[in-house]
Amino acid sequence: MSAHGASGGVAGSGPAKPSAPTRPEARRALRATRRFAARYSAVVALLITVAIFGALRPETFLTTDNLKTILSSQAVLLIVTLGLTLALTVGEFDLSIGATLGISSVIMGWLNVTHGLPIGAAIVGALAAGLIVGVCNAFLIVKLGISSLVATLGTSTVLAGISLGISNSIVVTGIDRGFTHFMSRGPLDLPMSVYFAFALAIVLWYLYEHVPFGRYLGFVGTGREVARLSGLPVDRYRALALIATSVIAAGAGVVLTGTLGSSDPTVGNTFLLPAFAGAFLGATTIKPGRFNAWGTVIALYFLVTGITGLNLVGITGWVEQVFYGMALIVSVAIAQLTAETPE
């Protein structure tokens, strides 16, 4: 009888309620949420920025012309920044990227306009200058063991002086018209610099994610001695990354010269801080803790979109340097916190 009553009580108790998530499940869910937020924080920030300035200035911000301006105005900067990620990935800082871009542009004007050489020869000369700069940086840093900050700061100063000497401190105009026409008129009415920048992003994404060489670069950057003990030619990877960064910076100088139709010996100075801000901010998104191609693209266009929006609402002049400087500080802080926070 008691057994029957017990069974009846069980039968009449209704369906069992779902149990609450266990602590391990809750922790896993929290970690997954944090990983998602960290991975796509810059994407969310970009969308919020678009929404804010779109609401404030819909008649000027949410237009096709403004989108083209955002895409094209900083395409050369994107090329430089993507190239910089190679040096940063192996743990080196290249402060000469702006000066390398500048001397590449100056050499193009000097060869093509001043000496009348064909544009093809001028381009080869500009890229060769980038190669020489990269080899010098690699020799100073890898062979002699000089800190990359000190070595590339010195290189940058030397290049700036050479640029002023070659150009007599003046802007050289009259770059080959066929070349400037090609660079300024691409598909969808966008300059070719946009397509070169995104082509480079695709190449570096493939290198970092799908080629052993790209993964070895990251290995060298995160644990140089461990990589050396594992049998990797660490110094060779460091040298190649520094050389590639310089050549890409020189290529950006070629693209800029063709886009503007002129060479300016002081133009490189404006690229250094934004490039580092974009690279470090890019390392906090898509692949947090790693310098990566698409994170760099998103981060840089977040910065450009923010500055463009501020200009449209009437905040101009000083805001660009402040915005880039704050972005660099915040991105480095986020990267540091991410590295120190346990999973």
Phi, psi and omega per residue, in radians:
M1 nan -0.790 3.120
S2 -1.154 -0.594 3.098
A3 -1.120 -0.729 3.141
H4 -1.107 -0.697 -3.140
G5 -1.154 -0.677 3.136
A6 -1.115 -0.749 -3.133
S7 -1.180 -0.643 3.114
G8 -1.111 -0.658 3.124
G9 -1.105 -0.671 3.133
V10 -1.183 -0.742 -3.117
A11 -1.119 -0.575 -3.074
G12 -1.558 0.049 -3.075
S13 -1.383 -0.163 3.096
G14 1.464 3.097 -3.117
P15 -1.161 2.544 -3.125
A16 -1.204 2.464 3.126
K17 -1.342 2.514 3.117
P18 -1.107 2.402 -3.097
S19 -1.303 2.641 3.110
A20 -1.217 2.665 3.136
P21 -1.027 2.429 3.109
T22 -1.283 2.887 -3.121
R23 -1.073 -0.764 3.094
P24 -1.035 -0.690 3.129
E25 -1.135 -0.731 3.125
A26 -1.106 -0.699 3.122
R27 -1.162 -0.696 3.103
R28 -1.111 -0.724 3.121
A29 -1.111 -0.708 3.115
L30 -1.127 -0.754 3.123
R31 -1.106 -0.706 3.131
A32 -1.118 -0.709 3.106
T33 -1.114 -0.747 3.141
R34 -1.153 -0.685 3.116
R35 -1.118 -0.727 3.132
F36 -1.120 -0.774 -3.135
A37 -1.100 -0.730 3.134
A38 -1.168 -0.691 -3.070
R39 -1.206 -0.627 -3.025
Y40 -2.039 0.345 -3.111
S41 -1.073 -0.731 -3.128
A42 -1.190 -0.585 3.085
V43 -1.115 -0.801 3.118
V44 -1.092 -0.751 3.127
A45 -1.071 -0.689 3.103
L46 -1.105 -0.795 3.138
L47 -1.116 -0.698 3.112
I48 -1.135 -0.721 3.113
T49 -1.061 -0.771 3.104
V50 -1.081 -0.744 -3.121
A51 -1.126 -0.740 -3.109
I52 -1.131 -0.922 -3.099
F53 -1.280 -0.466 3.028
G54 -1.132 -0.636 3.096
A55 -1.284 -0.620 -3.108
L56 -1.334 -0.683 -3.093
R57 -2.361 1.113 -3.085
P58 -1.121 -0.515 -3.068
E59 -1.304 -0.348 3.135
T60 -2.055 -0.576 -3.079
F61 -1.400 -0.773 -3.086
L62 -1.559 1.055 3.138
T63 -2.281 2.756 3.106
T64 -1.121 -0.684 3.137
D65 -1.089 -0.702 3.137
N66 -1.196 -0.650 3.087
L67 -1.080 -0.743 3.118
K68 -1.122 -0.668 3.119
T69 -1.111 -0.775 3.133
I70 -1.099 -0.745 -3.116
L71 -1.175 -0.685 -2.987
S72 -1.616 -0.501 -2.988
S73 -1.145 -0.534 -3.083
Q74 -2.088 0.412 3.141
A75 -1.133 -0.670 3.109
V76 -1.145 -0.705 3.075
L77 -1.063 -0.658 3.105
L78 -1.101 -0.702 3.103
I79 -1.064 -0.826 3.139
V80 -1.071 -0.766 -3.087
T81 -1.153 -0.726 3.093
L82 -1.082 -0.724 3.090
G83 -1.105 -0.651 3.135
L84 -1.081 -0.549 -3.118
T85 -1.068 -0.446 3.117
L86 -1.130 -0.838 3.115
A87 -1.148 -0.739 -3.127
L88 -1.136 -0.586 -3.131
T89 -1.085 -0.600 3.116
V90 -1.605 0.180 3.048
G91 1.487 0.370 3.141
E92 -2.037 2.583 3.091
F93 -1.851 2.228 3.111
D94 -1.962 1.722 3.122
L95 -1.487 0.059 -3.102
S96 -1.730 0.082 -3.063
I97 -1.079 -0.712 3.134
G98 -1.143 -0.767 3.134
A99 -1.174 -0.584 3.085
T100 -1.152 -0.761 3.050
L101 -1.015 -0.766 -3.094
G102 -1.113 -0.806 -3.106
I103 -1.237 -0.507 3.043
S104 -1.079 -0.785 3.121
S105 -1.122 -0.762 -3.127
V106 -1.092 -0.739 -3.139
I107 -1.120 -0.654 3.087
M108 -1.063 -0.820 3.118
G109 -1.136 -0.685 -3.131
W110 -1.118 -0.772 -3.106
L111 -1.334 -0.782 -3.028
N112 -1.388 -0.723 -3.061
V113 -1.638 -0.928 -3.052
T114 -1.198 -0.740 -3.067
H115 -1.858 -0.023 3.015
G116 1.230 0.367 3.114
L117 -1.301 2.666 3.087
P118 -1.017 2.688 -3.078
I119 -1.098 -0.565 3.109
G120 -1.083 -0.749 3.118
A121 -1.165 -0.639 3.119
A122 -1.135 -0.696 3.123
I123 -1.145 -0.764 3.116
V124 -1.073 -0.719 3.122
G125 -1.111 -0.702 3.130
A126 -1.149 -0.756 3.126
L127 -1.197 -0.607 3.088
A128 -1.120 -0.627 3.082
A129 -1.087 -0.731 3.092
G130 -1.091 -0.679 3.111
L131 -1.113 -0.760 3.138
I132 -1.105 -0.743 3.113
V133 -1.066 -0.762 3.141
G134 -1.101 -0.722 3.120
V135 -1.134 -0.728 3.107
C136 -1.091 -0.780 3.105
N137 -1.059 -0.769 -3.133
A138 -1.112 -0.687 3.122
F139 -1.118 -0.794 -3.099
L140 -1.153 -0.717 -3.013
I141 -1.485 -0.854 -3.032
V142 -1.461 -0.806 -3.062
K143 -1.375 -0.818 -3.073
L144 -1.571 -0.255 3.092
G145 1.360 0.345 3.099
I146 -1.319 2.485 3.095
S147 -0.968 2.394 -3.111
S148 -1.085 -0.574 3.101
L149 -1.106 -0.804 -3.113
V150 -1.219 -0.811 -3.073
A151 -1.091 -0.850 -3.076
T152 -1.312 -0.452 3.012
L153 -1.141 -0.741 3.074
G154 -1.112 -0.776 3.113
T155 -1.041 -0.754 -3.139
S156 -1.043 -0.745 3.140
T157 -1.131 -0.749 3.104
V158 -1.075 -0.804 -3.119
L159 -1.108 -0.688 3.119
A160 -1.078 -0.717 3.104
G161 -1.157 -0.726 3.122
I162 -1.114 -0.705 3.135
S163 -1.059 -0.782 3.115
L164 -1.133 -0.648 3.137
G165 -1.180 -0.790 -3.121
I166 -1.129 -0.716 -3.032
S167 -1.584 -0.061 -3.032
N168 0.992 0.510 3.078
S169 1.091 0.494 3.111
I170 -2.190 2.735 3.069
V171 -1.389 2.268 -3.132
V172 -1.765 2.129 3.117
T173 -1.898 2.997 3.081
G174 1.644 0.424 3.063
I175 -1.035 2.536 -3.113
D176 -0.636 2.136 -3.029
R177 -1.164 -0.614 3.113
G178 -1.082 -0.700 3.136
F179 -1.201 -0.779 -3.133
T180 -1.164 -0.609 3.101
H181 -1.153 -0.747 3.109
F182 -1.073 -0.750 -3.088
M183 -1.229 -0.523 -3.043
S184 -1.575 -0.270 -3.056
R185 -2.155 1.604 3.089
G186 -1.922 -3.127 3.077
P187 -0.991 2.624 3.127
L188 1.053 0.416 3.110
D189 1.055 0.535 3.063
L190 -1.911 2.545 3.102
P191 -1.155 2.737 -3.104
M192 -1.147 -0.349 3.124
S193 -1.022 -0.586 3.124
V194 -1.117 -0.766 -3.098
Y195 -1.248 -0.632 3.067
F196 -1.125 -0.703 -3.120
A197 -1.113 -0.794 -3.115
F198 -1.293 -0.508 3.033
A199 -1.127 -0.720 3.097
L200 -1.133 -0.674 3.105
A201 -1.055 -0.723 3.128
I202 -1.139 -0.751 -3.140
V203 -1.077 -0.814 -3.105
L204 -1.234 -0.619 3.055
W205 -1.031 -0.804 3.134
Y206 -1.124 -0.707 3.137
L207 -1.089 -0.847 -3.073
Y208 -1.221 -0.583 -2.992
E209 -1.767 -0.428 -2.966
H210 -2.246 -0.003 -3.122
V211 -2.080 2.273 3.130
P212 -0.925 -0.651 -3.133
F213 -0.992 -0.753 3.138
G214 -1.132 -0.680 3.103
R215 -1.210 -0.591 3.091
Y216 -1.149 -0.623 3.080
L217 -1.014 -0.799 3.113
G218 -1.132 -0.642 3.112
F219 -1.095 -0.733 3.121
V220 -1.112 -0.693 -3.106
G221 -1.227 -0.604 -3.079
T222 -1.529 -0.445 -3.131
G223 -2.714 1.398 -3.016
R224 -1.056 -0.799 -3.114
E225 -1.213 -0.662 3.085
V226 -1.100 -0.735 3.118
A227 -1.100 -0.687 3.128
R228 -1.146 -0.742 3.116
L229 -1.164 -0.418 3.115
S230 -1.414 -0.056 3.080
G231 1.722 0.089 -3.135
L232 -1.374 2.468 3.059
P233 -1.338 1.387 -2.984
V234 -1.000 -0.829 -3.093
D235 -1.102 -0.613 3.113
R236 -1.146 -0.744 3.120
Y237 -1.131 -0.717 3.117
R238 -1.086 -0.771 -3.122
A239 -1.131 -0.791 3.142
L240 -1.085 -0.693 3.125
A241 -1.125 -0.741 3.131
L242 -1.150 -0.704 3.122
I243 -1.154 -0.763 3.137
A244 -1.092 -0.697 3.113
T245 -1.047 -0.770 -3.137
S246 -1.176 -0.730 3.136
V247 -1.122 -0.713 3.112
I248 -1.148 -0.687 3.081
A249 -1.080 -0.703 3.080
A250 -1.134 -0.680 3.072
G251 -1.080 -0.651 3.072
A252 -1.104 -0.630 3.076
G253 -1.110 -0.683 3.081
V254 -1.087 -0.819 -3.131
V255 -1.091 -0.770 -3.140
L256 -1.099 -0.748 -3.134
T257 -1.099 -0.726 3.101
G258 -1.181 -0.594 -3.141
T259 -1.249 -0.747 -3.102
L260 -1.472 -0.443 -3.063
G261 1.365 0.268 -3.115
S262 -2.713 2.905 3.082
S263 -2.169 2.326 -3.087
D264 -2.121 2.120 -3.077
P265 -1.174 -0.253 -3.104
T266 -1.858 0.043 -3.005
V267 -1.184 -0.485 -3.069
G268 -1.143 -0.432 -3.084
N269 -1.061 -0.491 -3.039
T270 -1.403 -0.112 -3.024
F271 -1.718 -0.322 -2.971
L272 -1.157 -1.008 -3.098
L273 -1.093 -0.826 3.113
P274 -1.045 -0.612 -3.136
A275 -1.144 -0.792 3.124
F276 -1.162 -0.678 3.104
A277 -1.079 -0.793 3.136
G278 -1.142 -0.711 -3.117
A279 -1.158 -0.808 -3.109
F280 -1.236 -0.656 3.068
L281 -1.153 -0.635 3.100
G282 -1.117 -0.490 3.121
A283 -1.312 -0.066 3.099
T284 -1.759 0.033 -3.085
T285 -2.389 2.816 -3.095
I286 1.106 -1.054 3.060
K287 -2.185 1.293 -3.035
P288 -0.961 2.345 -3.129
G289 1.552 -0.047 3.138
R290 -2.286 2.420 2.999
F291 -1.250 2.186 -3.056
N292 -2.502 2.768 -2.985
A293 -1.188 -0.941 -3.027
W294 -1.279 -0.535 3.019
G295 -1.089 -0.679 3.103
T296 -1.132 -0.748 3.125
V297 -1.053 -0.864 -3.113
I298 -1.109 -0.783 -3.116
A299 -1.085 -0.766 -3.093
L300 -1.170 -0.716 -3.140
Y301 -1.298 -0.407 2.960
F302 -1.104 -0.804 3.126
L303 -1.102 -0.790 -3.120
V304 -1.125 -0.728 3.136
T305 -1.106 -0.734 3.119
G306 -1.088 -0.786 -3.140
I307 -1.158 -0.725 3.108
T308 -1.064 -0.772 3.120
G309 -1.089 -0.737 3.120
L310 -1.120 -0.679 3.083
N311 -1.109 -0.676 -3.115
L312 -1.207 -0.478 3.108
V313 -1.581 0.074 3.014
G314 1.797 0.077 3.112
I315 -1.728 1.792 -3.029
T316 -2.235 3.078 3.048
G317 1.426 -1.722 -3.010
W318 -1.209 -0.334 -2.952
V319 -1.145 -0.527 -3.040
E320 -1.119 -0.857 -3.135
Q321 -1.139 -0.689 3.104
V322 -1.099 -0.758 -3.105
F323 -1.111 -0.809 3.137
Y324 -1.155 -0.731 3.138
G325 -1.098 -0.780 3.116
M326 -1.133 -0.686 3.130
A327 -1.097 -0.694 3.127
L328 -1.121 -0.788 -3.141
I329 -1.097 -0.839 -3.097
V330 -1.123 -0.733 -3.091
S331 -1.153 -0.712 3.106
V332 -1.149 -0.686 3.110
A333 -1.106 -0.752 3.121
I334 -1.102 -0.752 3.125
A335 -1.069 -0.692 3.130
Q336 -1.162 -0.767 3.133
L337 -1.143 -0.669 3.119
T338 -1.116 -0.692 -3.124
A339 -1.197 -0.528 -3.057
E340 -1.623 -0.232 -3.102
T341 -1.500 2.149 -3.116
P342 -1.255 2.658 3.126
E343 -1.223 nan nan
